[in-house]
């Protein structure tokens, strides 16, 4: 379940300019800080770092 949420978050990070707390809410997290820790657990980078890496590759 967490993996699916993070997959959806990664899609939103790539395809939108939504803020991290907005993405957290859309994928079912009440607490944006908790979302960030869970994302980091799976991806080894924060959602912001993930987005910045994508921007650098463009």
PDB file of N, H, CA, C and O in Angstrom:
ATOM      1  N   UNK A   1       0.829  -1.209   0.000  1.00  0.00           N
ATOM      2  CA  UNK A   1       0.000   0.000   0.000  1.00  0.00           C
ATOM      3  C   UNK A   1       0.869   1.268   0.000  1.00  0.00           C
ATOM      4  O   UNK A   1       0.623   2.197  -0.770  1.00  0.00           O
ATOM      5  N   UNK A   2       1.878   1.293   0.865  1.00  0.00           N
ATOM      6  H   UNK A   2       2.078   0.538   1.490  1.00  0.00           H
ATOM      7  CA  UNK A   2       2.779   2.446   0.910  1.00  0.00           C
ATOM      8  C   UNK A   2       3.484   2.621  -0.427  1.00  0.00           C
ATOM      9  O   UNK A   2       3.646   3.741  -0.911  1.00  0.00           O
ATOM     10  N   UNK A   3       3.902   1.504  -1.022  1.00  0.00           N
ATOM     11  H   UNK A   3       3.770   0.594  -0.628  1.00  0.00           H
ATOM     12  CA  UNK A   3       4.591   1.574  -2.314  1.00  0.00           C
ATOM     13  C   UNK A   3       3.701   2.215  -3.379  1.00  0.00           C
ATOM     14  O   UNK A   3       4.174   3.013  -4.189  1.00  0.00           O
ATOM     15  N   UNK A   4       2.420   1.867  -3.378  1.00  0.00           N
ATOM     16  H   UNK A   4       2.035   1.219  -2.721  1.00  0.00           H
ATOM     17  CA  UNK A   4       1.492   2.449  -4.349  1.00  0.00           C
ATOM     18  C   UNK A   4       1.329   3.949  -4.129  1.00  0.00           C
ATOM     19  O   UNK A   4       1.278   4.727  -5.081  1.00  0.00           O
ATOM     20  N   UNK A   5       1.248   4.337  -2.874  1.00  0.00           N
ATOM     21  H   UNK A   5       1.289   3.704  -2.101  1.00  0.00           H
ATOM     22  CA  UNK A   5       1.122   5.766  -2.566  1.00  0.00           C
ATOM     23  C   UNK A   5       2.354   6.534  -3.023  1.00  0.00           C
ATOM     24  O   UNK A   5       2.248   7.625  -3.583  1.00  0.00           O
ATOM     25  N   UNK A   6       3.520   5.953  -2.778  1.00  0.00           N
ATOM     26  H   UNK A   6       3.606   5.067  -2.323  1.00  0.00           H
ATOM     27  CA  UNK A   6       4.761   6.628  -3.180  1.00  0.00           C
ATOM     28  C   UNK A   6       4.865   6.681  -4.705  1.00  0.00           C
ATOM     29  O   UNK A   6       5.324   7.680  -5.259  1.00  0.00           O
ATOM     30  N   UNK A   7       4.446   5.624  -5.378  1.00  0.00           N
ATOM     31  H   UNK A   7       4.073   4.813  -4.928  1.00  0.00           H
ATOM     32  CA  UNK A   7       4.422   5.642  -6.848  1.00  0.00           C
ATOM     33  C   UNK A   7       3.551   6.783  -7.363  1.00  0.00           C
ATOM     34  O   UNK A   7       3.937   7.510  -8.278  1.00  0.00           O
ATOM     35  N   UNK A   8       2.384   6.928  -6.769  1.00  0.00           N
ATOM     36  H   UNK A   8       2.071   6.337  -6.025  1.00  0.00           H
ATOM     37  CA  UNK A   8       1.475   8.013  -7.160  1.00  0.00           C
ATOM     38  C   UNK A   8       2.105   9.372  -6.845  1.00  0.00           C
ATOM     39  O   UNK A   8       1.991  10.310  -7.633  1.00  0.00           O
ATOM     40  N   UNK A   9       2.768   9.473  -5.696  1.00  0.00           N
ATOM     41  H   UNK A   9       2.862   8.710  -5.055  1.00  0.00           H
ATOM     42  CA  UNK A   9       3.440  10.725  -5.312  1.00  0.00           C
ATOM     43  C   UNK A   9       4.526  11.069  -6.322  1.00  0.00           C
ATOM     44  O   UNK A   9       4.666  12.230  -6.708  1.00  0.00           O
ATOM     45  N   UNK A  10       5.292  10.078  -6.751  1.00  0.00           N
ATOM     46  H   UNK A  10       5.179   9.135  -6.437  1.00  0.00           H
ATOM     47  CA  UNK A  10       6.351  10.320  -7.730  1.00  0.00           C
ATOM     48  C   UNK A  10       5.764  10.830  -9.042  1.00  0.00           C
ATOM     49  O   UNK A  10       6.335  11.712  -9.683  1.00  0.00           O
ATOM     50  N   UNK A  11       4.620  10.269  -9.438  1.00  0.00           N
ATOM     51  H   UNK A  11       4.157   9.552  -8.917  1.00  0.00           H
ATOM     52  CA  UNK A  11       3.949  10.732 -10.649  1.00  0.00           C
ATOM     53  C   UNK A  11       3.535  12.196 -10.496  1.00  0.00           C
ATOM     54  O   UNK A  11       3.747  13.006 -11.398  1.00  0.00           O
ATOM     55  N   UNK A  12       2.946  12.525  -9.348  1.00  0.00           N
ATOM     56  H   UNK A  12       2.774  11.866  -8.615  1.00  0.00           H
ATOM     57  CA  UNK A  12       2.520  13.905  -9.106  1.00  0.00           C
ATOM     58  C   UNK A  12       3.715  14.858  -9.033  1.00  0.00           C
ATOM     59  O   UNK A  12       3.632  15.998  -9.490  1.00  0.00           O
ATOM     60  N   UNK A  13       4.815  14.392  -8.464  1.00  0.00           N
ATOM     61  H   UNK A  13       4.882  13.466  -8.094  1.00  0.00           H
ATOM     62  CA  UNK A  13       6.017  15.223  -8.404  1.00  0.00           C
ATOM     63  C   UNK A  13       6.549  15.513  -9.807  1.00  0.00           C
ATOM     64  O   UNK A  13       7.043  16.608 -10.077  1.00  0.00           O
ATOM     65  N   UNK A  14       6.445  14.528 -10.695  1.00  0.00           N
ATOM     66  H   UNK A  14       6.044  13.638 -10.476  1.00  0.00           H
ATOM     67  CA  UNK A  14       6.903  14.705 -12.078  1.00  0.00           C
ATOM     68  C   UNK A  14       5.956  15.582 -12.886  1.00  0.00           C
ATOM     69  O   UNK A  14       6.404  16.417 -13.672  1.00  0.00           O
ATOM     70  N   UNK A  15       4.663  15.401 -12.702  1.00  0.00           N
ATOM     71  H   UNK A  15       4.299  14.723 -12.064  1.00  0.00           H
ATOM     72  CA  UNK A  15       3.680  15.960 -13.626  1.00  0.00           C
ATOM     73  C   UNK A  15       2.960  17.211 -13.123  1.00  0.00           C
ATOM     74  O   UNK A  15       2.136  17.774 -13.845  1.00  0.00           O
ATOM     75  N   UNK A  16       3.249  17.648 -11.917  1.00  0.00           N
ATOM     76  H   UNK A  16       3.918  17.190 -11.331  1.00  0.00           H
ATOM     77  CA  UNK A  16       2.531  18.801 -11.384  1.00  0.00           C
ATOM     78  C   UNK A  16       3.463  19.723 -10.613  1.00  0.00           C
ATOM     79  O   UNK A  16       4.609  19.388 -10.315  1.00  0.00           O
ATOM     80  N   UNK A  17       2.930  20.889 -10.305  1.00  0.00           N
ATOM     81  H   UNK A  17       1.999  21.162 -10.547  1.00  0.00           H
ATOM     82  CA  UNK A  17       3.651  21.840  -9.456  1.00  0.00           C
ATOM     83  C   UNK A  17       3.047  21.887  -8.059  1.00  0.00           C
ATOM     84  O   UNK A  17       3.251  22.849  -7.318  1.00  0.00           O
ATOM     85  N   UNK A  18       2.306  20.849  -7.706  1.00  0.00           N
ATOM     86  H   UNK A  18       2.140  20.067  -8.307  1.00  0.00           H
ATOM     87  CA  UNK A  18       1.683  20.814  -6.380  1.00  0.00           C
ATOM     88  C   UNK A  18       2.746  20.865  -5.294  1.00  0.00           C
ATOM     89  O   UNK A  18       3.853  20.354  -5.463  1.00  0.00           O
ATOM     90  N   UNK A  19       2.396  21.483  -4.190  1.00  0.00           N
ATOM     91  H   UNK A  19       1.496  21.898  -4.053  1.00  0.00           H
ATOM     92  CA  UNK A  19       3.287  21.502  -3.036  1.00  0.00           C
ATOM     93  C   UNK A  19       3.276  20.132  -2.367  1.00  0.00           C
ATOM     94  O   UNK A  19       2.352  19.341  -2.557  1.00  0.00           O
ATOM     95  N   UNK A  20       4.310  19.865  -1.588  1.00  0.00           N
ATOM     96  H   UNK A  20       5.061  20.508  -1.434  1.00  0.00           H
ATOM     97  CA  UNK A  20       4.459  18.545  -0.965  1.00  0.00           C
ATOM     98  C   UNK A  20       3.243  18.211  -0.097  1.00  0.00           C
ATOM     99  O   UNK A  20       2.748  17.084  -0.142  1.00  0.00           O
ATOM    100  N   UNK A  21       2.762  19.164   0.682  1.00  0.00           N
ATOM    101  H   UNK A  21       3.164  20.078   0.718  1.00  0.00           H
ATOM    102  CA  UNK A  21       1.611  18.871   1.546  1.00  0.00           C
ATOM    103  C   UNK A  21       0.359  18.587   0.722  1.00  0.00           C
ATOM    104  O   UNK A  21      -0.505  17.822   1.149  1.00  0.00           O
ATOM    105  N   UNK A  22       0.257  19.202  -0.463  1.00  0.00           N
ATOM    106  H   UNK A  22       0.959  19.824  -0.810  1.00  0.00           H
ATOM    107  CA  UNK A  22      -0.891  18.934  -1.334  1.00  0.00           C
ATOM    108  C   UNK A  22      -0.814  17.519  -1.905  1.00  0.00           C
ATOM    109  O   UNK A  22      -1.822  16.817  -1.989  1.00  0.00           O
ATOM    110  N   UNK A  23       0.379  17.114  -2.292  1.00  0.00           N
ATOM    111  H   UNK A  23       1.198  17.684  -2.224  1.00  0.00           H
ATOM    112  CA  UNK A  23       0.567  15.746  -2.788  1.00  0.00           C
ATOM    113  C   UNK A  23       0.274  14.757  -1.673  1.00  0.00           C
ATOM    114  O   UNK A  23      -0.402  13.752  -1.895  1.00  0.00           O
ATOM    115  N   UNK A  24       0.774  15.030  -0.480  1.00  0.00           N
ATOM    116  H   UNK A  24       1.323  15.846  -0.299  1.00  0.00           H
ATOM    117  CA  UNK A  24       0.521  14.146   0.670  1.00  0.00           C
ATOM    118  C   UNK A  24      -0.977  13.946   0.866  1.00  0.00           C
ATOM    119  O   UNK A  24      -1.441  12.818   1.031  1.00  0.00           O
ATOM    120  N   UNK A  25      -1.727  15.037   0.847  1.00  0.00           N
ATOM    121  H   UNK A  25      -1.349  15.953   0.713  1.00  0.00           H
ATOM    122  CA  UNK A  25      -3.174  14.948   1.018  1.00  0.00           C
ATOM    123  C   UNK A  25      -3.840  14.148  -0.084  1.00  0.00           C
ATOM    124  O   UNK A  25      -4.751  13.364   0.181  1.00  0.00           O
ATOM    125  N   UNK A  26      -3.398  14.336  -1.311  1.00  0.00           N
ATOM    126  H   UNK A  26      -2.658  14.973  -1.526  1.00  0.00           H
ATOM    127  CA  UNK A  26      -4.017  13.639  -2.449  1.00  0.00           C
ATOM    128  C   UNK A  26      -3.805  12.143  -2.396  1.00  0.00           C
ATOM    129  O   UNK A  26      -4.642  11.382  -2.881  1.00  0.00           O
ATOM    130  N   UNK A  27      -2.695  11.707  -1.813  1.00  0.00           N
ATOM    131  H   UNK A  27      -2.015  12.325  -1.419  1.00  0.00           H
ATOM    132  CA  UNK A  27      -2.443  10.265  -1.767  1.00  0.00           C
ATOM    133  C   UNK A  27      -2.831   9.648  -0.421  1.00  0.00           C
ATOM    134  O   UNK A  27      -2.537   8.482  -0.157  1.00  0.00           O
ATOM    135  N   UNK A  28      -3.494  10.440   0.425  1.00  0.00           N
ATOM    136  H   UNK A  28      -3.732  11.387   0.210  1.00  0.00           H
ATOM    137  CA  UNK A  28      -4.094   9.873   1.626  1.00  0.00           C
ATOM    138  C   UNK A  28      -3.351  10.069   2.929  1.00  0.00           C
ATOM    139  O   UNK A  28      -3.660   9.406   3.920  1.00  0.00           O
ATOM    140  N   UNK A  29      -2.382  10.963   2.952  1.00  0.00           N
ATOM    141  H   UNK A  29      -2.132  11.501   2.148  1.00  0.00           H
ATOM    142  CA  UNK A  29      -1.674  11.240   4.209  1.00  0.00           C
ATOM    143  C   UNK A  29      -2.252  12.498   4.839  1.00  0.00           C
ATOM    144  O   UNK A  29      -2.368  13.531   4.179  1.00  0.00           O
ATOM    145  N   UNK A  30      -2.615  12.412   6.111  1.00  0.00           N
ATOM    146  H   UNK A  30      -2.521  11.573   6.647  1.00  0.00           H
ATOM    147  CA  UNK A  30      -3.101  13.576   6.849  1.00  0.00           C
ATOM    148  C   UNK A  30      -1.938  14.501   7.215  1.00  0.00           C
ATOM    149  O   UNK A  30      -2.097  15.719   7.293  1.00  0.00           O
ATOM    150  N   UNK A  31      -0.778  13.905   7.436  1.00  0.00           N
ATOM    151  H   UNK A  31      -0.648  12.916   7.372  1.00  0.00           H
ATOM    152  CA  UNK A  31       0.380  14.626   7.958  1.00  0.00           C
ATOM    153  C   UNK A  31       1.484  14.639   6.903  1.00  0.00           C
ATOM    154  O   UNK A  31       2.014  13.586   6.548  1.00  0.00           O
ATOM    155  N   UNK A  32       1.832  15.819   6.403  1.00  0.00           N
ATOM    156  H   UNK A  32       1.401  16.674   6.692  1.00  0.00           H
ATOM    157  CA  UNK A  32       2.840  15.929   5.347  1.00  0.00           C
ATOM    158  C   UNK A  32       4.218  15.485   5.839  1.00  0.00           C
ATOM    159  O   UNK A  32       4.978  14.890   5.075  1.00  0.00           O
ATOM    160  N   UNK A  33       4.551  15.763   7.096  1.00  0.00           N
ATOM    161  H   UNK A  33       3.934  16.247   7.716  1.00  0.00           H
ATOM    162  CA  UNK A  33       5.856  15.346   7.625  1.00  0.00           C
ATOM    163  C   UNK A  33       5.974  13.826   7.637  1.00  0.00           C
ATOM    164  O   UNK A  33       7.030  13.277   7.321  1.00  0.00           O
ATOM    165  N   UNK A  34       4.898  13.154   8.000  1.00  0.00           N
ATOM    166  H   UNK A  34       4.040  13.599   8.257  1.00  0.00           H
ATOM    167  CA  UNK A  34       4.896  11.692   8.003  1.00  0.00           C
ATOM    168  C   UNK A  34       5.058  11.163   6.574  1.00  0.00           C
ATOM    169  O   UNK A  34       5.793  10.204   6.342  1.00  0.00           O
ATOM    170  N   UNK A  35       4.372  11.790   5.627  1.00  0.00           N
ATOM    171  H   UNK A  35       3.774  12.569   5.815  1.00  0.00           H
ATOM    172  CA  UNK A  35       4.527  11.415   4.221  1.00  0.00           C
ATOM    173  C   UNK A  35       5.990  11.524   3.802  1.00  0.00           C
ATOM    174  O   UNK A  35       6.528  10.613   3.173  1.00  0.00           O
ATOM    175  N   UNK A  36       6.629  12.632   4.149  1.00  0.00           N
ATOM    176  H   UNK A  36       6.192  13.372   4.660  1.00  0.00           H
ATOM    177  CA  UNK A  36       8.033  12.843   3.764  1.00  0.00           C
ATOM    178  C   UNK A  36       8.910  11.737   4.337  1.00  0.00           C
ATOM    179  O   UNK A  36       9.772  11.214   3.630  1.00  0.00           O
ATOM    180  N   UNK A  37       8.713  11.369   5.599  1.00  0.00           N
ATOM    181  H   UNK A  37       8.013  11.794   6.173  1.00  0.00           H
ATOM    182  CA  UNK A  37       9.554  10.320   6.193  1.00  0.00           C
ATOM    183  C   UNK A  37       9.315   8.976   5.500  1.00  0.00           C
ATOM    184  O   UNK A  37      10.260   8.214   5.293  1.00  0.00           O
ATOM    185  N   UNK A  38       8.075   8.681   5.145  1.00  0.00           N
ATOM    186  H   UNK A  38       7.308   9.300   5.314  1.00  0.00           H
ATOM    187  CA  UNK A  38       7.772   7.424   4.465  1.00  0.00           C
ATOM    188  C   UNK A  38       8.348   7.416   3.047  1.00  0.00           C
ATOM    189  O   UNK A  38       8.865   6.395   2.593  1.00  0.00           O
ATOM    190  N   UNK A  39       8.261   8.536   2.360  1.00  0.00           N
ATOM    191  H   UNK A  39       7.841   9.365   2.729  1.00  0.00           H
ATOM    192  CA  UNK A  39       8.834   8.657   1.024  1.00  0.00           C
ATOM    193  C   UNK A  39      10.347   8.442   1.093  1.00  0.00           C
ATOM    194  O   UNK A  39      10.916   7.710   0.283  1.00  0.00           O
ATOM    195  N   UNK A  40      10.986   9.084   2.064  1.00  0.00           N
ATOM    196  H   UNK A  40      10.524   9.678   2.723  1.00  0.00           H
ATOM    197  CA  UNK A  40      12.441   8.947   2.218  1.00  0.00           C
ATOM    198  C   UNK A  40      12.843   7.514   2.522  1.00  0.00           C
ATOM    199  O   UNK A  40      13.885   7.045   2.063  1.00  0.00           O
ATOM    200  N   UNK A  41      12.017   6.818   3.297  1.00  0.00           N
ATOM    201  H   UNK A  41      11.171   7.199   3.669  1.00  0.00           H
ATOM    202  CA  UNK A  41      12.302   5.434   3.646  1.00  0.00           C
ATOM    203  C   UNK A  41      12.409   4.562   2.392  1.00  0.00           C
ATOM    204  O   UNK A  41      13.282   3.699   2.297  1.00  0.00           O
ATOM    205  N   UNK A  42      11.516   4.798   1.439  1.00  0.00           N
ATOM    206  H   UNK A  42      10.807   5.499   1.517  1.00  0.00           H
ATOM    207  CA  UNK A  42      11.504   3.991   0.214  1.00  0.00           C
ATOM    208  C   UNK A  42      12.464   4.494  -0.855  1.00  0.00           C
ATOM    209  O   UNK A  42      13.074   3.694  -1.564  1.00  0.00           O
ATOM    210  N   UNK A  43      12.603   5.802  -0.976  1.00  0.00           N
ATOM    211  H   UNK A  43      12.107   6.451  -0.399  1.00  0.00           H
ATOM    212  CA  UNK A  43      13.354   6.371  -2.103  1.00  0.00           C
ATOM    213  C   UNK A  43      14.753   6.880  -1.738  1.00  0.00           C
ATOM    214  O   UNK A  43      15.533   7.215  -2.629  1.00  0.00           O
ATOM    215  N   UNK A  44      15.077   6.941  -0.455  1.00  0.00           N
ATOM    216  H   UNK A  44      14.443   6.669   0.269  1.00  0.00           H
ATOM    217  CA  UNK A  44      16.362   7.445   0.027  1.00  0.00           C
ATOM    218  C   UNK A  44      16.607   8.917  -0.303  1.00  0.00           C
ATOM    219  O   UNK A  44      17.724   9.409  -0.142  1.00  0.00           O
ATOM    220  N   UNK A  45      15.590   9.612  -0.756  1.00  0.00           N
ATOM    221  H   UNK A  45      14.683   9.213  -0.887  1.00  0.00           H
ATOM    222  CA  UNK A  45      15.644  11.074  -0.935  1.00  0.00           C
ATOM    223  C   UNK A  45      14.281  11.633  -0.536  1.00  0.00           C
ATOM    224  O   UNK A  45      13.279  10.918  -0.547  1.00  0.00           O
ATOM    225  N   UNK A  46      14.256  12.907  -0.186  1.00  0.00           N
ATOM    226  H   UNK A  46      15.071  13.488  -0.177  1.00  0.00           H
ATOM    227  CA  UNK A  46      12.980  13.535   0.155  1.00  0.00           C
ATOM    228  C   UNK A  46      12.201  13.814  -1.133  1.00  0.00           C
ATOM    229  O   UNK A  46      12.781  13.815  -2.218  1.00  0.00           O
ATOM    230  N   UNK A  47      10.902  14.050  -1.020  1.00  0.00           N
ATOM    231  H   UNK A  47      10.430  14.050  -0.138  1.00  0.00           H
ATOM    232  CA  UNK A  47      10.133  14.404  -2.215  1.00  0.00           C
ATOM    233  C   UNK A  47      10.692  15.645  -2.927  1.00  0.00           C
ATOM    234  O   UNK A  47      10.715  15.699  -4.157  1.00  0.00           O
ATOM    235  N   UNK A  48      11.131  16.616  -2.167  1.00  0.00           N
ATOM    236  H   UNK A  48      11.112  16.572  -1.168  1.00  0.00           H
ATOM    237  CA  UNK A  48      11.705  17.831  -2.768  1.00  0.00           C
ATOM    238  C   UNK A  48      12.983  17.502  -3.528  1.00  0.00           C
ATOM    239  O   UNK A  48      13.189  17.975  -4.645  1.00  0.00           O
ATOM    240  N   UNK A  49      13.842  16.685  -2.913  1.00  0.00           N
ATOM    241  H   UNK A  49      13.674  16.300  -2.006  1.00  0.00           H
ATOM    242  CA  UNK A  49      15.080  16.286  -3.591  1.00  0.00           C
ATOM    243  C   UNK A  49      14.770  15.489  -4.857  1.00  0.00           C
ATOM    244  O   UNK A  49      15.426  15.658  -5.885  1.00  0.00           O
ATOM    245  N   UNK A  50      13.763  14.620  -4.769  1.00  0.00           N
ATOM    246  H   UNK A  50      13.230  14.483  -3.934  1.00  0.00           H
ATOM    247  CA  UNK A  50      13.349  13.837  -5.931  1.00  0.00           C
ATOM    248  C   UNK A  50      12.940  14.764  -7.078  1.00  0.00           C
ATOM    249  O   UNK A  50      13.373  14.586  -8.217  1.00  0.00           O
ATOM    250  N   UNK A  51      12.123  15.729  -6.771  1.00  0.00           N
ATOM    251  H   UNK A  51      11.771  15.874  -5.846  1.00  0.00           H
ATOM    252  CA  UNK A  51      11.679  16.695  -7.799  1.00  0.00           C
ATOM    253  C   UNK A  51      12.867  17.478  -8.361  1.00  0.00           C
ATOM    254  O   UNK A  51      12.954  17.689  -9.571  1.00  0.00           O
ATOM    255  N   UNK A  52      13.773  17.903  -7.497  1.00  0.00           N
ATOM    256  H   UNK A  52      13.703  17.731  -6.514  1.00  0.00           H
ATOM    257  CA  UNK A  52      14.946  18.674  -7.954  1.00  0.00           C
ATOM    258  C   UNK A  52      15.840  17.845  -8.861  1.00  0.00           C
ATOM    259  O   UNK A  52      16.404  18.370  -9.821  1.00  0.00           O
ATOM    260  N   UNK A  53      15.975  16.568  -8.573  1.00  0.00           N
ATOM    261  H   UNK A  53      15.517  16.141  -7.793  1.00  0.00           H
ATOM    262  CA  UNK A  53      16.771  15.675  -9.426  1.00  0.00           C
ATOM    263  C   UNK A  53      16.130  15.602 -10.821  1.00  0.00           C
ATOM    264  O   UNK A  53      16.826  15.635 -11.835  1.00  0.00           O
ATOM    265  N   UNK A  54      14.806  15.504 -10.854  1.00  0.00           N
ATOM    266  H   UNK A  54      14.240  15.477 -10.029  1.00  0.00           H
ATOM    267  CA  UNK A  54      14.111  15.464 -12.140  1.00  0.00           C
ATOM    268  C   UNK A  54      14.326  16.744 -12.932  1.00  0.00           C
ATOM    269  O   UNK A  54      14.529  16.700 -14.146  1.00  0.00           O
ATOM    270  N   UNK A  55      14.282  17.876 -12.253  1.00  0.00           N
ATOM    271  H   UNK A  55      14.117  17.911 -11.267  1.00  0.00           H
ATOM    272  CA  UNK A  55      14.470  19.176 -12.907  1.00  0.00           C
ATOM    273  C   UNK A  55      15.871  19.276 -13.488  1.00  0.00           C
ATOM    274  O   UNK A  55      16.053  19.794 -14.590  1.00  0.00           O
ATOM    275  N   UNK A  56      16.873  18.777 -12.743  1.00  0.00           N
ATOM    276  H   UNK A  56      16.725  18.356 -11.847  1.00  0.00           H
ATOM    277  CA  UNK A  56      18.261  18.833 -13.204  1.00  0.00           C
ATOM    278  C   UNK A  56      18.458  17.996 -14.463  1.00  0.00           C
ATOM    279  O   UNK A  56      19.296  18.329 -15.301  1.00  0.00           O
ATOM    280  N   UNK A  57      17.701  16.920 -14.604  1.00  0.00           N
ATOM    281  H   UNK A  57      17.021  16.649 -13.923  1.00  0.00           H
ATOM    282  CA  UNK A  57      17.862  16.030 -15.753  1.00  0.00           C
ATOM    283  C   UNK A  57      17.248  16.600 -17.026  1.00  0.00           C
ATOM    284  O   UNK A  57      17.569  16.159 -18.130  1.00  0.00           O
ATOM    285  N   UNK A  58      16.370  17.576 -16.868  1.00  0.00           N
ATOM    286  H   UNK A  58      16.109  17.935 -15.972  1.00  0.00           H
ATOM    287  CA  UNK A  58      15.694  18.142 -18.055  1.00  0.00           C
ATOM    288  C   UNK A  58      16.622  19.011 -18.878  1.00  0.00           C
ATOM    289  O   UNK A  58      16.210  19.557 -19.902  1.00  0.00           O
TER     290      UNK A  58
END
